[in-house]
Amino acid sequence: MLPFLIQRDGTWLYRGSAIKRKAMLCMFSSMLTRDREGTYWLKTPMEQGIIQVEDVPFVAVELDFRGTCGRQQNLCFRTNMDELICIGPEHSLSCDWDRPSEDCAAVPYVQVRDGEGNFPILARVTRAVHYELAALAVPGHVKGQPCLGVWSQDCFFPLSRPA
């Protein structure tokens, strides 16, 4: 195991110290993979090893939407590593919107890239960006269930049950 930890807030630690150089973080993040069991690997030209990730490795920190509102709008997220991800058929937005718990709102996640098997590499949407998404939400249905969600690239992504 390599001595890396990615905290829930997106902070990368090496041997307990935060990595502050953005260029280094972007380089490491581009070498991050996820295997068929869901384990995160850092594969550099020099070495490879498992790293710890508290939740997911990236955080969606900014939302930009283009085009007309509705089905044809294009919702794009910027991650904490300055990657631009536009949700649609290639990059989904997932949210456990149908869970029975009423304790708190479900957290949306954006698919950054594929991993191996059924474990993609994700970015957690920050609370501020989640509020921006909620402001764009419209009524819809998924599998016959009413919900609120957003459109992007002619795809509907559910966020929550209607109040």
Residue pairs with C-beta under 8 A, 6 or more apart in sequence:
1 49
1 50
1 51
1 52
2 42
2 47
2 49
2 50
2 51
3 14
3 15
4 12
4 13
4 14
4 28
4 42
4 51
4 52
5 12
5 13
5 16
5 51
5 52
5 53
5 54
6 12
6 13
6 40
6 51
6 52
6 53
6 54
6 57
7 13
7 54
8 54
8 55
8 124
9 59
10 57
10 58
10 59
10 80
11 18
12 18
12 19
12 25
12 28
13 19
19 25
19 28
22 82
25 81
26 81
26 82
28 42
28 44
29 57
29 58
29 81
29 83
31 42
31 43
31 44
32 40
32 41
32 42
32 51
32 57
32 121
33 40
33 41
33 42
33 43
33 115
33 116
33 121
34 40
34 41
34 115
34 116
34 119
34 120
34 121
35 41
35 115
35 116
35 117
35 119
36 116
36 117
36 118
36 119
37 117
37 119
38 115
38 119
39 50
40 50
40 51
40 52
40 53
40 57
41 48
41 49
41 50
41 51
42 48
42 49
42 51
55 124
56 109
56 121
56 122
56 123
56 124
57 121
57 122
57 123
58 79
58 80
58 81
58 83
58 112
58 121
58 122
58 123
58 124
59 79
59 80
59 123
59 124
59 125
59 126
60 77
60 78
60 79
60 85
60 110
60 123
60 124
60 125
60 126
60 129
61 77
61 78
61 79
61 80
61 126
61 129
62 77
62 78
62 129
63 75
63 76
63 77
63 129
63 132
63 133
64 75
64 76
64 77
64 78
65 73
65 74
65 75
65 76
65 136
65 152
66 73
66 74
66 76
67 73
67 74
69 136
70 138
70 151
71 151
71 154
72 151
72 153
72 154
73 136
73 151
73 152
74 86
74 88
74 152
74 153
75 86
75 87
75 93
75 133
75 136
75 150
75 152
76 84
76 85
76 86
76 87
77 84
77 85
77 86
77 87
77 110
77 123
77 125
77 129
78 84
78 85
79 85
79 112
79 123
80 123
83 112
85 91
85 110
85 111
85 112
85 123
86 152
86 153
87 93
87 110
87 152
87 153
87 155
87 157
88 152
88 153
88 154
88 155
89 153
89 155
91 110
91 111
91 112
92 110
92 111
92 155
92 157
93 108
93 109
93 110
93 111
93 125
93 150
93 152
93 157
94 108
94 109
94 111
94 122
94 157
95 106
95 107
95 108
95 109
95 157
95 158
95 159
95 160
96 106
96 107
97 106
97 147
97 149
97 158
97 159
97 160
97 161
98 145
98 147
98 158
98 161
99 106
105 130
105 160
106 159
106 160
107 124
107 125
107 130
108 124
108 125
108 130
108 133
108 157
108 159
109 122
109 123
109 124
109 125
110 122
110 123
110 125
111 120
111 121
111 122
112 120
112 121
112 122
112 123
113 120
113 121
114 120
114 121
115 121
125 133
133 150
133 159
134 148
134 159
134 160
136 150
137 148
137 149
137 150
137 159
137 160
138 148
138 149
138 150
138 151
139 146
139 147
139 148
139 162
140 146
140 147
140 148
140 149
140 156
140 158
141 147
142 149
142 156
142 158
145 161
146 161
146 162
147 158
147 159
147 160
147 161
147 162
148 158
148 159
148 160
148 161
148 162
149 156
149 157
149 158
149 159
150 156
150 157
150 159
151 157
